[in-house]
């Protein structure tokens, strides 16, 4: 036998010599072992089957010559296989994760939100943490000779070949535990001689790299048990709702019987088949001496309770939005087969509270015909989405699956700060005075529209600080006239609005400033985040990192740059007004939901007939947009932004800001503060008790004293004819259907002349809505589509 071994060793060396490499001792040793075991695999079974000493000697010589002649080929093939898998074979971490597939999505703290596309649930544990009955049951069922063979079993392979020929399958398979580990972690399931050869080679090599216990531990942590469970710990948790070290003998036997056919023996689907399989495993354990007759009888009588796998998606609207982004960036193939783990920006603990707050507040509004709500919250400096609530209940069949934060909705007066920023960029400021007087707007149909404020009152000349803080409509129209529609739309795009309806600048007249366009709550959050971030626009971000199955970071860098959408000083001027609780108390009172326990800026919005209401606001650290309404766009009963959306915004912002430092809004360089008269915006005397503090650009400070601040800006003409800067809109086609990632709410057909709803078609002349929230219009005469409050 010694000389035979020497000849085999020479054959292995000759095979490797052909490739010019003889210096890799471990690989040479592995190849030599393959040839040695090939003798036992292919030759000895035939020799033992022949009678007569001389006949056996003759056949042995012939077979030996055959092995020697094929030794060079086997050596080359074995070395090629070892070269291909050497790095993987020597790294247990890679072995444990090679066959991870699908996609796992977590929040920013590692909380699993989603496992899909075949993503596995696995918990790697040590062999000593596994119960002995489970180990014994596995050995009895899968590989009774595990601790005595060298990686493969001649008897097992012969038995498997016999059953393949007979087309039967019973009891054990033909592969050893080592072979199964190799096949399940390193190779495909293809049935071919080439794959089987690689399986044998790698099994022998694996036995030389790892101890038996190490191999068994890797096997029990990677084998598939069905129901998305890889490894014994995940399987025990999914099927029995208990850790694996608490399994009974009977439960251990049931698990051990699953790997041969997980779907066939799934106890949650085929209880009878699973129990029969369990009894077979127990009988094998008895035959092999792992259990005695008493233990066998008790285990077979045990009634096992199993549970179907719970497939849940946490923060579903957010998760499916993330999946859309991943699909676009990495492709469907990566989602299904990449084994990727995606860390997102979501804070699940805050998400849970956001869902609760939205649901509870909308429930209070049911008697007012309000049925749904949404919330999206961002970090204004990074754009990272912290919370996203698309509806009060994702699983509600009537409306839950629609993500309202990605739907095109009319923003009402929450759009006004964009127009004000555009006007400030053209020389106006909070001390600029405009007329809040009756206005009559000529329409294309020959009729005249008369926009009004929410309370039907007119205040005469007002400062823009007062007008924006209290959401007055007539001054807002004057602001848009000064800023001009095209400049306002351009700025809206720069700040983050992606509304398809804003691509046609001829579609809107002066109703644009009152929320006549349709925008996504996510976009409005991005707009206000730009104000909070000193005019710097950052695209909303959901994905923080993407790791492949081996833990390597494969995140594709975001190519969207940060842009200075508006001068930091202009952004601060808007923020300063929106955070001025004193200025807005005329209409909202001193203790409205817009007031937080820390500096905060906020704006409400309500559309005509109370169809949509909003609150969007921010601190230096957090921005949140809230929408309340109905998916079919039906009117709510007297629910305004301050009553419907603002309480949600207030409670969420207070909760989400806990344990964060209180910060004031940073003052950019290039602005100055001055005391001005509340009446006309002129410089106030030091002792003026009614003076207010105003913000000016350093190069455009107020120089005139009270009483001589100049004429009122804007056009006080009673009838405003259509002009180039305020065109009467033409009938337009319906808005284009948005992409799947930005779903529309389920709606009933909207009429071209639907009062108070701008942007949907029909005559979209300058107009306002008719809500009762401060800032919601109260039009009379022919009421064109438009937005308010």
C-alpha angles and dihedrals in degrees: 000000000000093000091047090054090050091052091050090050091052090050091053091050091048090052092052092042088066089065092048095241124112100144102085102093098183093050092045089051091050092049090048089052091051091055091045091053091043088064090056093042101048107020112034097056089059094044093052090050093060122082124218126055096240093046092050091049091051093048091045091055092048093048091046090053088050092052091047093049091050093041095091091052093045091048093053092046093046092048091048091053093047092048090052096050103026096105093046094042093055095049115074092189090059092045091054093051105033095099097043107130138174128033133298119193122196136179121248091277097049098264107150110240100171143007115187149144089049096315109169131230109218135165113188112215135171124263090244089061092058119087115253093233090060092050091047092047091051093050092046092050104036109024122359091175094050096120094048107043128077099235103302137048122225091198093049094049092047090049092049091049090050092051091046089055091046091042092232133129122197136151115334128017123235097251125088122231088259092052091048090051090051093046095046097045108028109022141045127251092250114137107225140120091247092056092045091050091051089047092055094044093049093044091056090046092048091053088055093049100044139035120247091254091052091051092047091049092051090047094051090048095050109032115110117245098177131251090076092297121138115183132016097274094055091043093051091049094048100043102032105019091232138097115268094247089066096057119123123228090259093049090047090053091050092053092046090056096055105074095070091063114354096180095046094049098036103140092207090060106024107027095166093051091046091052092049090050091048090052091051090053091048091050091051089051090052093048091052094046099251093123134021127232095265093052089047093053094048094046093050091052095050113113107220123209116210132181131215115244114271108230108192134163117209117211089005098185090053094044095052090046088054091048090054089055093046091049091053095045104036105019134243092274091063091049092052103036108013098088088220127172114208120201110203135195095244118119101213095196090057090042091058090052092046091054091049094048094049093046095048095047094047089049088059089055098052091101087058092054095256112139109165146033143177139201135192125182130190141184099243095211097051103021089232112157109233100178135008123183110178097181140346091265124013091197095055105115094211100058112339101102093060112094102219092191088067096040125104106251135162110258099202113201093345084087092062098087089064091058091044090053090051090050092047088053087058096054107280125117142178091285094054110117123223134172122262095193136129112294129194118199122200113225131205091250091061095253125117125237120206112199117203140183121261093265096040091243130125122211103195117222111010135174116247091241090062092041096053096038091054095036098237114183106207094054089047090058089051088050092053091048089056095043092042124225098258093051091048093051091047090052091047089056092048091051093053110275110142097176112152088211091065094061090083108064092187091061096080135049125188090315086084092083091053093054102272092144123076119239139166120255087231089059093049089051088053091050094052090043087060090054090049090048095056094262095309111133119214120182114242109264129203105165117070100171142352120207126188124229091278094052096256115143110244097167112151108224117247107252095197106104126214108257133200095235095176137008109278088233092055090049090052092050089056092045092049092056096042090051094048103108091176092057095051099043090090088078106012102038127234097284106040122147087261090074115086132185088257135039109297138161121212145165132194129212134196128178127213117293088012093278095144132015129186146182120192121177147140152201121210088271106037140031124193133185120197129189128187126185144090128297092229091053091242115157123265120222109257096320114147132181092264092051102038113026101022097067089053091048092047097049094044094047092049091048096044093047096055114122092015121114117261108246134180122220111274115247111227122222116263100049129102133195124225137174111244136178114264090221103058108357095247121141109284127223116252092253099046105128092197096052119125130202116250133187121230136178109255091241094047105047123158110260103168120089127232113291094028103057093123139250125328111268122233133042115298091186107138093223116043112204121206111274137177091262093046107028122186103245123243127227107277139196119260115279115274116261108259124234118272091259089064103043123193118233114256103266142180115235110287119223120234091236097040104151117245098005112110128190099031098099136277124078106342098185122157107294147127138231129248110239124141096227111105104279098025110127126239104204125188132196116025104001112210124196111287146133132246146181 
